[in-house]
Amino acid sequence: MTAASSIRRLTLIVAGRPDQLTGGYIYDRRIVESLRASDIAVEVIGLDGRFPWPDDIARESLQRALGGCTDRSLVVVDGLAASAMPDVLAVHARRLTLVALIHHPLGDETGLNDHQRETLLGLECQALQSATGIIVTSTFTQRRLIELGIDEDRISVIEPGITPVPVAAADNDTPRLLCIATLIPRKGQHLLLEALADLKAHDWHCDLIGDETRDERYTERLRGLISEHQLEQRVTLHGALPPETLETHWQQSDLFVLPSFYEGYGMVITEALAHGLPVITTTGGALADTLPDSAGVHVPPDDAPAIRDALQSLLFDNSDTRSAQYQALRQGALTARQTLNDWPGAANQFLICLNQLHATPAS
């Protein structure tokens, strides 16, 4: 990193264990690693309790974490950890430099009813009033916050970086599809399975990688679909995997598929591009922005037939070789790979933003 910094230390507060293998936690962790590499002391505090609907344990944990910070400390608070507790943040807003880190608004999560959605969005907007500034991880989330009435001047966009990796060969005789996402309904793996069920006449294999414990009912639903469609020999559920094992799957794959209903950025899309892999994803949330049209295919959310048709056109175009469209998108992914920022670069932008905010007098 190159930014001259007056900041020598800061605190980052997250919900639950900081080592979780989802996009938001990986973003937080990579930024922290790069800041520490530049001799910035970063204390990471994982809160106990329930999120995003905080219980008493969560409230006490946030109060204890903020209360333990000395006056004028710089504290970055991940949105999942505190956006539903504006009253706790308000107590400390005058004595601390609070920076909100928002991956996507809490109320944009799928599976909420209208009352729950409006409640979370209202609480988050209140919480953001206590922040000196707001960092978001995509221009889409910036636009969403502006729609919710947040002043654009208070929002800084710092998109994720990537870790340099080798290009995947993408030359399997039998196409290998890869989907990496926590097994929860918002990620839409059931749609991919329904699409693949219509393509059993073709040779392919699909690896589904992601935490199976977050929503065990949904995991069982996926297992049921695999059994119902007789895909046991064609689809492998791996659970969450460590980075070195994950990289092996990246290198063995030909196409990445993310059928999410919504993403605040979709870091795994840029990981696919970093490996030079074409992508099929949706237009849900930030995904329409994250994936360049030159490197993949966008389909509407919640549309299994559209996923099926995209797979058909890319991989099974009635020929012995990948379609011309696949080859063009593969080249597009390789080109996009050259434009991606790395994590030290993202952390440098993050540090510049924090320096500016920490110099702002407390309100």
C-alpha positions in Angstrom: 0.0 0.0 0.0 1.1 3.5 -0.7 -1.2 5.8 1.3 0.5 8.0 3.9 -1.4 7.3 7.1 -2.0 9.2 10.3 -4.0 6.2 11.5 -1.9 3.6 13.4 -4.7 1.5 14.9 -8.4 0.8 14.6 -11.1 -1.6 15.7 -13.3 -3.7 13.5 -16.5 -5.1 14.9 -18.3 -8.0 13.1 -21.2 -10.3 13.9 -20.2 -13.7 15.2 -17.0 -15.4 14.3 -14.6 -13.3 12.1 -13.4 -16.4 10.3 -16.6 -17.3 8.5 -16.3 -18.2 4.8 -18.9 -15.9 3.2 -18.2 -12.9 1.0 -18.7 -10.2 3.6 -16.4 -11.8 6.1 -13.8 -12.6 3.5 -13.8 -8.9 2.4 -13.4 -7.8 6.0 -10.6 -10.3 6.6 -8.6 -9.4 3.5 -8.8 -5.7 4.2 -7.6 -6.4 7.8 -4.7 -8.6 6.5 -3.5 -5.9 4.1 -3.8 -3.1 6.7 -1.8 -5.2 9.2 0.8 -5.8 6.5 1.3 -2.0 6.4 1.8 -1.9 10.2 -1.7 -0.7 11.0 -2.8 -2.4 14.3 -6.3 -3.8 13.8 -8.3 -5.3 16.6 -11.1 -7.5 15.3 -14.0 -8.1 17.7 -16.6 -10.8 16.9 -19.9 -10.2 18.7 -21.9 -12.9 20.5 -25.6 -13.2 20.1 -28.2 -13.3 17.3 -28.1 -11.2 14.1 -29.6 -9.4 12.3 -32.4 -9.5 14.8 -30.3 -8.8 17.9 -31.1 -10.5 21.2 -30.0 -9.3 24.6 -26.7 -11.1 24.2 -26.0 -9.2 21.0 -26.9 -5.9 22.5 -24.7 -6.4 25.5 -21.9 -7.6 23.3 -22.0 -4.5 21.1 -22.2 -2.2 24.2 -19.2 -4.0 25.7 -17.2 -3.7 22.5 -17.9 0.0 22.0 -17.5 0.8 25.7 -14.1 -0.7 25.7 -12.8 1.7 23.0 -11.1 4.8 24.3 -12.4 8.3 23.3 -11.6 9.3 19.7 -10.9 5.7 18.7 -11.5 4.8 15.1 -14.1 2.0 15.0 -15.3 0.3 11.8 -18.6 -1.5 12.4 -19.8 -4.1 9.9 -23.5 -3.5 9.0 -24.6 -7.0 10.0 -23.2 -6.4 13.5 -24.9 -3.2 14.5 -27.3 -1.8 11.9 -30.3 -3.0 13.8 -29.1 -1.4 17.1 -29.1 2.4 16.4 -29.7 3.2 20.0 -26.4 1.5 21.1 -24.4 3.2 18.4 -25.9 6.6 19.3 -24.6 6.4 22.9 -21.0 6.3 21.6 -21.3 8.4 18.4 -19.9 11.6 19.9 -16.8 10.1 21.5 -15.8 7.6 18.8 -15.2 7.9 15.1 -17.7 5.3 13.9 -17.5 4.1 10.3 -20.2 1.9 8.9 -19.2 -0.9 6.5 -22.2 -1.9 4.5 -22.2 -4.9 2.2 -25.9 -4.6 1.4 -28.9 -3.2 3.4 -30.2 -5.7 6.0 -33.7 -5.2 4.7 -32.7 -6.4 1.2 -32.1 -9.9 2.4 -34.5 -12.4 0.9 -37.1 -14.3 3.0 -38.4 -11.2 4.8 -42.0 -10.1 4.9 -42.9 -6.5 4.2 -43.0 -5.6 7.9 -39.6 -7.1 8.7 -38.1 -5.5 5.6 -39.3 -2.0 6.5 -38.3 -2.5 10.1 -34.7 -3.4 9.3 -34.4 -0.7 6.7 -35.7 1.9 9.1 -33.3 0.7 11.9 -30.4 0.8 9.5 -31.1 4.3 8.3 -31.2 5.4 12.0 -28.0 3.6 12.7 -26.2 5.2 9.8 -26.9 8.7 11.3 -24.4 7.8 14.1 -21.6 7.1 11.6 -19.0 9.7 10.6 -18.9 8.0 7.2 -20.1 5.0 5.3 -18.1 2.5 3.3 -20.0 0.3 0.8 -18.5 -2.5 -1.3 -20.4 -1.8 -4.6 -21.9 1.1 -6.5 -25.2 -0.9 -6.4 -25.2 -0.6 -2.6 -24.3 3.0 -2.8 -27.4 3.6 -5.1 -29.6 1.6 -2.6 -28.5 3.7 0.3 -29.2 6.9 -1.7 -32.6 5.6 -2.5 -33.2 5.1 1.2 -32.4 8.8 1.9 -28.7 8.6 2.8 -26.6 11.6 1.6 -24.4 10.5 -1.3 -21.5 12.6 0.1 -21.3 10.4 3.1 -20.8 7.2 1.1 -17.5 5.9 -0.2 -17.4 2.9 -2.6 -14.5 0.5 -2.1 -14.9 -2.7 -4.1 -13.2 -6.0 -3.2 -9.9 -7.0 -4.5 -8.7 -10.3 -5.7 -5.8 -12.6 -4.8 -3.6 -13.3 -7.8 -4.2 -16.9 -9.0 -3.3 -19.0 -12.0 -5.7 -19.2 -14.9 -7.9 -22.3 -15.0 -7.2 -24.5 -18.1 -11.0 -24.9 -18.7 -10.4 -27.8 -21.1 -12.2 -30.8 -19.7 -13.8 -33.2 -22.1 -16.7 -33.4 -19.7 -17.7 -29.9 -18.7 -17.3 -29.2 -15.0 -19.6 -26.6 -13.5 -18.7 -24.8 -10.2 -21.0 -23.0 -7.8 -19.5 -21.6 -4.6 -22.1 -20.1 -2.2 -23.5 -20.7 1.3 -26.4 -23.1 1.0 -29.3 -20.7 1.8 -32.3 -19.9 -0.3 -31.0 -16.5 -1.5 -28.2 -18.2 -3.3 -30.6 -20.1 -5.5 -28.8 -23.5 -5.8 -32.3 -25.2 -6.2 -32.7 -23.3 -9.5 -29.4 -24.6 -10.8 -30.4 -28.2 -9.9 -33.8 -27.8 -11.7 -31.9 -26.5 -14.7 -29.4 -29.3 -14.7 -32.2 -31.9 -14.4 -33.3 -30.9 -17.9 -29.8 -31.4 -19.3 -29.2 -35.0 -18.2 -28.9 -36.1 -21.8 -25.5 -34.3 -21.9 -22.3 -35.1 -20.1 -21.4 -32.7 -17.3 -20.5 -32.6 -13.6 -21.4 -29.9 -11.1 -19.7 -29.1 -7.8 -21.7 -27.3 -5.2 -19.5 -25.8 -2.5 -20.7 -23.9 0.5 -21.6 -24.1 4.2 -24.3 -26.7 4.7 -25.1 -25.7 8.3 -26.5 -22.2 7.9 -29.9 -23.4 6.8 -30.2 -27.2 7.3 -33.7 -27.3 6.0 -32.6 -25.8 2.7 -29.6 -28.2 2.5 -32.1 -31.1 2.9 -34.2 -29.6 0.1 -31.2 -29.6 -2.2 -30.4 -33.2 -1.3 -34.0 -34.1 -2.0 -33.8 -32.4 -5.5 -30.6 -34.3 -6.3 -32.3 -37.6 -5.4 -35.6 -36.7 -7.1 -33.8 -36.0 -10.4 -31.3 -38.8 -10.0 -28.3 -36.5 -10.1 -26.3 -38.3 -7.4 -23.5 -39.2 -9.8 -23.6 -35.8 -11.5 -23.8 -33.3 -8.6 -21.4 -33.3 -5.6 -22.2 -31.3 -2.4 -18.9 -30.6 -0.7 -19.8 -28.3 2.2 -17.5 -25.5 3.1 -13.9 -26.0 2.0 -10.5 -24.5 3.0 -8.9 -22.1 0.5 -6.3 -24.6 -0.8 -8.9 -27.2 -1.6 -11.2 -24.6 -3.1 -8.4 -23.5 -5.4 -8.2 -27.1 -6.7 -11.8 -26.9 -7.7 -11.3 -23.6 -9.4 -8.5 -25.0 -11.5 -10.6 -28.1 -12.5 -13.6 -26.1 -13.6 -14.9 -24.8 -17.0 -17.8 -22.6 -16.0 -18.9 -20.8 -12.9 -22.6 -20.5 -12.0 -24.1 -18.3 -9.3 -28.0 -18.3 -9.4 -28.5 -15.9 -6.5 -31.6 -13.9 -6.1 -29.6 -10.9 -4.8 -26.0 -10.0 -4.0 -24.6 -6.8 -2.5 -21.5 -7.3 -4.8 -20.8 -11.0 -5.5 -17.1 -11.3 -4.7 -17.1 -14.9 -6.0 -17.9 -13.5 -9.5 -14.6 -11.6 -9.5 -12.8 -14.7 -8.2 -14.2 -16.6 -11.3 -12.9 -13.8 -13.6 -9.5 -14.0 -11.8 -9.4 -17.6 -12.9 -10.4 -16.7 -16.4 -13.7 -18.6 -16.2 -16.9 -17.5 -18.0 -19.9 -17.0 -15.7 -23.6 -17.5 -15.7 -25.4 -15.4 -13.0 -28.5 -13.3 -12.5 -29.3 -9.7 -12.6 -30.1 -9.8 -8.8 -28.8 -6.8 -6.9 -25.2 -5.8 -7.8 -24.7 -8.9 -10.0 -25.8 -6.9 -13.1 -22.8 -4.6 -12.4 -20.2 -7.0 -11.1 -20.2 -9.4 -14.1 -19.1 -7.7 -17.4 -21.4 -8.6 -20.3 -18.2 -9.6 -22.2 -17.4 -12.3 -19.7 -20.7 -14.1 -19.0 -24.4 -14.4 -19.3 -27.0 -12.7 -17.1 -30.4 -14.3 -16.5 -33.4 -13.0 -14.5 -33.5 -14.1 -10.8 -35.7 -17.1 -10.0 -35.6 -18.5 -13.6 -34.4 -22.1 -13.9 -35.4 -22.4 -17.6 -33.2 -19.3 -18.3 -30.3 -21.0 -16.5 -30.9 -24.2 -18.5 -31.0 -22.3 -21.8 -27.7 -20.4 -21.0 -26.0 -23.7 -20.1 -27.3 -25.3 -23.3 -26.1 -22.5 -25.5 -22.6 -22.3 -23.9 -21.7 -25.9 -23.4 -24.0 -28.2 -25.4 -24.4 -26.4 -28.8 -24.9 -29.6 -30.8 -21.2 -29.8 -31.5 -18.1 -31.6 -30.2 -16.5 -28.4 -29.0 -17.6 -25.5 -26.8 -19.8 -23.0 -28.5 -18.4 -19.9 -30.1 -20.3 -18.0 -27.4 -18.4 -19.9 -24.7 -15.1 -19.2 -26.4 -15.9 -15.5 -26.7 -16.9 -15.3 -23.0 -13.8 -17.2 -22.0 -11.7 -14.6 -23.8 -13.8 -11.9 -22.2 -13.1 -13.3 -18.7 -9.3 -13.4 -19.5 -9.5 -9.8 -20.5 -11.5 -8.8 -17.5 -9.0 -10.5 -15.3 -6.4 -7.9 -16.2 -8.5 -5.1 -14.9 -9.2 -6.5 -11.4 -7.8 -4.6 -8.3 -5.9 -6.6 -5.7 -6.5 -6.6 -2.0 -3.5 -4.3 -1.1 -5.0 -1.8 -3.6 -8.5 -2.1 -2.1 -7.0 -1.7 1.4 -5.1 1.4 0.3 -8.3 3.0 -0.8 -9.9 1.9 2.5 -7.1 3.5 4.5 -7.3 6.8 2.5 -11.0 6.9 3.3 -10.5 6.2 7.0 -7.8 8.9 7.2 -10.2 11.4 5.8 -13.1 10.4 8.1 -10.9 10.3 11.2 -9.9 13.8 10.5 -13.5 14.9 10.5 -14.6 16.4 13.8 -17.1 14.3 15.7 -20.7 15.4 15.4 
